[in-house]
Amino acid sequence: MNEWLSIGDVARRTGLSVSAIRFYADEGIVAPAGYTGAGYRCYDARGVAALELVRTLRDLGAGLDEIRRLLADEITVRDLATAHLALVERQMGQLRNRRAVLRAVVRQDSEAGQVSLVHRLASMSDDDREQLVEEFWAEVTDGLDLREFVDYLRPWRPRLPADPTGEQLDAWVELADMVRDPEFRQAVRRFFGETFTATGDERADPSAEADVAAQVEILAQARAASEAGVPVDSREARQLATRWVALAASRSGERDLTEVRRQVAAADPGPQVRRHAALLGRYHALTATINGTPQPVVDAPASTWLHAAVAALT
């Protein structure tokens, strides 16, 4: 295109207003290619392309000085984009934090004094988040002497990514508020204390400690098998079920494995499963959202799968 275009034609092609085009000319950003005999500004193909670039860069937040330097070949498009990308990402992070705080305030119907607390939860550093979670698990397992329990609980620990989505940040704020709740901590501690009962004199008994370690290991494997959809009548399930029965026999002192297997198969895990779901279901769901993992099947934990595997032995 060798012809010159009037400023009105350029405005229609670029989407810029006539006044904007005049402004960029007056500021030395994109000068006209020439003037008509009547003194009107005209632009050639290079000027139109430059104005289209200016409009795009302005839409992306670039300043006049940056655009002037770019058009003068003092900086590259990559340099400009890199700087603005970093700025946009910081702004997005701030907006995600702000949205998480506002959602939490609306969800909890928070009073004025709670808003700053919610904001602190949303703005925690990686170290602060890790410390809060560690304090929670340290309290709910304190005195249970379950060193192996740490590995079993590892998938239950939230790990907020460096660039979380709004949903992940919302989930973190809710979970952080949950694990700070003293009543929730006490309830979880009671639940674990009753589930893994190596307390009192048993805690000093090496064989009892070994039983607890075996219990945790089998539950961890059963959880993985359940989540992977391993059939309860498979070879892997039979092996785990047989170990579970042997462990139950060891803990009860019963030598008749057939009778122990019958007792385990007859036991109803339903109440424990429902209690687990009521107490920790929301925690599991939030953790899965934060970690970006599939939502857990809360009503089918390891104990349910093991119970079905033991029943399949008969």
KESE-198227 format. One line per 5 residues: number of its first residue (from 1); for each residue z, x, y of C-alpha. Coordinates in nm, 2 decimals, always signed. Layout:
NUM = Z X Y | ...;
REM end
This chain:
1 = +0.00 +0.00 +0.00 | -0.13 +0.19 +0.31 | -0.11 -0.10 +0.55 | +0.17 -0.13 +0.79 | +0.39 -0.44 +0.78;
6 = +0.56 -0.62 +1.06 | +0.93 -0.64 +1.07 | +0.91 -1.01 +0.97 | +0.71 -0.93 +0.66 | +0.95 -0.65 +0.57;
11 = +1.24 -0.89 +0.60 | +1.08 -1.13 +0.36 | +1.00 -0.85 +0.11 | +1.34 -0.69 +0.11 | +1.57 -0.99 +0.17;
16 = +1.72 -0.83 +0.47 | +1.75 -1.00 +0.80 | +1.54 -0.88 +1.09 | +1.85 -0.79 +1.28 | +1.97 -0.58 +0.99;
21 = +1.64 -0.39 +0.97 | +1.67 -0.32 +1.35 | +2.03 -0.21 +1.30 | +1.93 +0.04 +1.03 | +1.66 +0.17 +1.25;
26 = +1.90 +0.21 +1.55 | +2.15 +0.39 +1.33 | +1.89 +0.64 +1.21 | +1.90 +0.51 +0.85 | +1.54 +0.39 +0.81;
31 = +1.31 +0.45 +1.10 | +1.00 +0.25 +1.14 | +0.67 +0.41 +1.05 | +0.53 +0.33 +1.39 | +0.48 +0.06 +1.66;
36 = +0.22 -0.19 +1.75 | +0.04 -0.19 +2.08 | +0.29 -0.45 +2.19 | +0.58 -0.23 +2.09 | +0.68 -0.41 +1.77;
41 = +0.82 -0.20 +1.48 | +0.60 -0.16 +1.17 | +0.69 -0.02 +0.83 | +0.49 +0.14 +0.55 | +0.55 +0.14 +0.18;
46 = +0.80 +0.42 +0.20 | +1.01 +0.24 +0.46 | +1.01 -0.08 +0.26 | +1.13 +0.11 -0.05 | +1.40 +0.28 +0.15;
51 = +1.52 -0.05 +0.30 | +1.53 -0.20 -0.05 | +1.75 +0.09 -0.16 | +1.97 +0.05 +0.14 | +2.03 -0.31 +0.06;
56 = +2.12 -0.23 -0.30 | +2.36 +0.05 -0.20 | +2.52 -0.17 +0.06 | +2.57 -0.45 -0.20 | +2.74 -0.18 -0.42;
61 = +2.98 -0.09 -0.13 | +2.82 +0.23 -0.01 | +2.89 +0.33 +0.35 | +2.63 +0.41 +0.62 | +2.72 +0.79 +0.63;
66 = +2.68 +0.81 +0.25 | +2.34 +0.63 +0.26 | +2.22 +0.85 +0.55 | +2.31 +1.16 +0.35 | +2.14 +1.03 +0.04;
71 = +1.82 +0.95 +0.23 | +1.84 +1.30 +0.39 | +1.86 +1.45 +0.04 | +2.21 +1.59 +0.11 | +2.36 +1.41 -0.19;
76 = +2.20 +1.26 -0.51 | +2.21 +0.90 -0.63 | +2.42 +1.02 -0.92 | +2.68 +1.17 -0.69 | +2.70 +0.85 -0.49;
81 = +2.72 +0.64 -0.80 | +2.99 +0.85 -0.96 | +3.21 +0.83 -0.65 | +3.17 +0.45 -0.62 | +3.21 +0.40 -1.00;
86 = +3.55 +0.57 -0.98 | +3.64 +0.35 -0.68 | +3.53 +0.03 -0.86 | +3.72 +0.12 -1.17 | +4.04 +0.17 -0.97;
91 = +3.99 -0.16 -0.80 | +3.93 -0.33 -1.13 | +4.25 -0.19 -1.27 | +4.44 -0.31 -0.97 | +4.28 -0.66 -1.00;
96 = +4.36 -0.68 -1.37 | +4.73 -0.59 -1.29 | +4.74 -0.85 -1.02 | +4.59 -1.11 -1.24 | +4.84 -1.04 -1.52;
101 = +5.13 -1.07 -1.28 | +5.00 -1.40 -1.14 | +4.93 -1.54 -1.48 | +5.28 -1.44 -1.60 | +5.44 -1.60 -1.29;
106 = +5.25 -1.93 -1.35 | +5.32 -1.92 -1.72 | +5.69 -1.86 -1.68 | +5.73 -2.07 -1.36 | +5.90 -1.76 -1.23;
111 = +6.13 -1.76 -0.92 | +6.08 -1.52 -0.64 | +6.33 -1.26 -0.78 | +6.13 -1.24 -1.11 | +5.80 -1.16 -0.95;
116 = +5.88 -0.79 -0.88 | +6.00 -0.75 -1.25 | +5.67 -0.89 -1.38 | +5.48 -0.66 -1.15 | +5.68 -0.36 -1.29;
121 = +5.60 -0.46 -1.64 | +5.23 -0.48 -1.56 | +5.23 -0.15 -1.38 | +5.42 +0.06 -1.63 | +5.29 +0.40 -1.72;
126 = +5.20 +0.50 -2.07 | +5.53 +0.68 -2.11 | +5.73 +0.38 -1.98 | +5.55 +0.14 -2.22 | +5.61 +0.38 -2.51;
131 = +5.98 +0.41 -2.42 | +6.03 +0.04 -2.39 | +5.88 -0.02 -2.74 | +6.07 +0.27 -2.89 | +6.40 +0.14 -2.74;
136 = +6.33 -0.20 -2.89 | +6.26 -0.07 -3.24 | +6.55 +0.17 -3.23 | +6.79 -0.12 -3.15 | +6.66 -0.36 -3.41;
141 = +6.67 -0.10 -3.69 | +6.98 +0.09 -3.58 | +7.22 +0.14 -3.86 | +6.98 +0.02 -4.13 | +6.90 +0.37 -4.24;
146 = +6.54 +0.29 -4.30 | +6.35 +0.60 -4.21 | +6.05 +0.49 -4.42 | +6.06 +0.16 -4.22 | +5.89 +0.34 -3.93;
151 = +5.56 +0.38 -4.11 | +5.58 +0.02 -4.23 | +5.62 -0.10 -3.88 | +5.36 +0.13 -3.72 | +5.08 -0.14 -3.71;
156 = +5.34 -0.37 -3.53 | +5.36 -0.13 -3.24 | +5.15 -0.22 -2.93 | +4.92 +0.05 -2.79 | +4.76 -0.06 -2.46;
161 = +4.43 +0.12 -2.42 | +4.35 +0.33 -2.11 | +4.11 +0.07 -1.98 | +4.26 -0.26 -2.10 | +4.09 -0.59 -2.06;
166 = +4.26 -0.87 -1.86 | +4.35 -1.04 -2.19 | +4.51 -0.72 -2.32 | +4.71 -0.67 -2.00 | +4.83 -1.03 -2.00;
171 = +4.94 -0.99 -2.37 | +5.13 -0.67 -2.28 | +5.32 -0.84 -1.99 | +5.43 -1.12 -2.22 | +5.52 -0.89 -2.50;
176 = +5.71 -0.65 -2.27 | +5.91 -0.94 -2.14 | +5.98 -1.05 -2.50 | +6.11 -0.72 -2.63 | +6.34 -0.69 -2.33;
181 = +6.51 -1.02 -2.42 | +6.86 -0.94 -2.57 | +6.85 -1.27 -2.78 | +6.52 -1.18 -2.93 | +6.64 -0.83 -3.01;
186 = +6.95 -0.96 -3.19 | +6.75 -1.21 -3.39 | +6.50 -0.95 -3.51 | +6.78 -0.71 -3.60 | +6.95 -0.98 -3.81;
191 = +6.63 -1.06 -3.98 | +6.56 -0.70 -4.07 | +6.92 -0.65 -4.18 | +6.90 -0.94 -4.42 | +6.56 -0.83 -4.55;
196 = +6.64 -0.47 -4.61 | +7.00 -0.48 -4.72 | +7.09 -0.12 -4.77 | +7.41 -0.13 -4.57 | +7.78 -0.04 -4.61;
201 = +7.85 +0.16 -4.92 | +7.50 +0.13 -5.04 | +7.38 +0.33 -4.75 | +7.57 +0.64 -4.88 | +7.42 +0.59 -5.23;
206 = +7.11 +0.81 -5.27 | +6.97 +0.57 -5.54 | +7.01 +0.27 -5.31 | +6.83 +0.46 -5.03 | +6.55 +0.54 -5.28;
211 = +6.53 +0.17 -5.37 | +6.49 +0.08 -5.01 | +6.22 +0.34 -4.97 | +6.04 +0.20 -5.27 | +6.07 -0.15 -5.13;
216 = +5.92 -0.05 -4.80 | +5.64 +0.13 -4.97 | +5.55 -0.16 -5.19 | +5.56 -0.41 -4.90 | +5.34 -0.18 -4.70;
221 = +5.08 -0.16 -4.98 | +5.11 -0.54 -5.04 | +5.05 -0.61 -4.67 | +4.74 -0.39 -4.67 | +4.62 -0.56 -4.99;
226 = +4.68 -0.91 -4.85 | +4.50 -0.83 -4.52 | +4.21 -0.68 -4.72 | +4.18 -0.99 -4.94 | +4.27 -0.82 -5.27;
231 = +4.30 -1.09 -5.54 | +4.65 -1.14 -5.67 | +4.52 -1.11 -6.03 | +4.34 -0.78 -5.98 | +4.44 -0.45 -6.13;
236 = +4.58 -0.33 -5.80 | +4.79 -0.64 -5.77 | +4.92 -0.62 -6.12 | +5.03 -0.26 -6.06 | +5.22 -0.35 -5.74;
241 = +5.37 -0.66 -5.90 | +5.49 -0.46 -6.20 | +5.65 -0.21 -5.96 | +5.81 -0.49 -5.76 | +5.96 -0.64 -6.08;
246 = +6.09 -0.30 -6.19 | +6.25 -0.25 -5.85 | +6.41 -0.60 -5.86 | +6.55 -0.52 -6.21 | +6.69 -0.19 -6.08;
251 = +6.86 -0.36 -5.79 | +7.01 -0.63 -6.00 | +7.10 -0.42 -6.31 | +6.91 -0.66 -6.53 | +6.74 -0.49 -6.82;
256 = +6.53 -0.78 -6.94 | +6.21 -0.73 -6.74 | +6.07 -1.06 -6.87 | +6.37 -1.25 -6.73 | +6.35 -1.06 -6.40;
261 = +5.98 -1.14 -6.37 | +6.05 -1.50 -6.43 | +6.32 -1.50 -6.16 | +6.10 -1.33 -5.91 | +5.81 -1.57 -5.99;
266 = +6.04 -1.87 -5.96 | +6.18 -1.76 -5.62 | +6.05 -1.95 -5.33 | +5.94 -1.72 -5.05 | +5.86 -2.02 -4.82;
271 = +6.18 -2.02 -4.62 | +6.16 -1.64 -4.55 | +5.79 -1.67 -4.46 | +5.86 -1.96 -4.22 | +6.14 -1.77 -4.06;
276 = +5.92 -1.46 -4.03 | +5.65 -1.67 -3.87 | +5.89 -1.84 -3.63 | +6.05 -1.52 -3.52 | +5.77 -1.26 -3.52;
281 = +5.45 -1.46 -3.52 | +5.40 -1.45 -3.15 | +5.49 -1.08 -3.14 | +5.23 -1.00 -3.41 | +4.96 -1.20 -3.22;
286 = +5.03 -1.03 -2.89 | +5.03 -0.68 -3.06 | +4.70 -0.75 -3.23 | +4.55 -0.86 -2.89 | +4.68 -0.54 -2.72;
291 = +4.56 -0.31 -3.00 | +4.23 -0.48 -3.03 | +4.28 -0.56 -3.40 | +4.22 -0.88 -3.59 | +4.48 -1.15 -3.55;
296 = +4.73 -1.14 -3.84 | +4.77 -1.42 -4.09 | +5.13 -1.48 -4.01 | +5.19 -1.74 -4.28 | +5.08 -1.50 -4.56;
301 = +5.28 -1.18 -4.52 | +5.34 -0.92 -4.79 | +5.61 -1.11 -4.96 | +5.39 -1.42 -5.02 | +5.11 -1.20 -5.17;
306 = +5.36 -1.02 -5.39 | +5.51 -1.34 -5.51 | +5.17 -1.47 -5.61 | +5.09 -1.14 -5.78 | +5.41 -1.15 -5.99;
311 = +5.34 -1.51 -6.08 | +4.99 -1.40 -6.20 | +5.15 -1.15 -6.44 | +5.27 -1.44 -6.66;
REM end
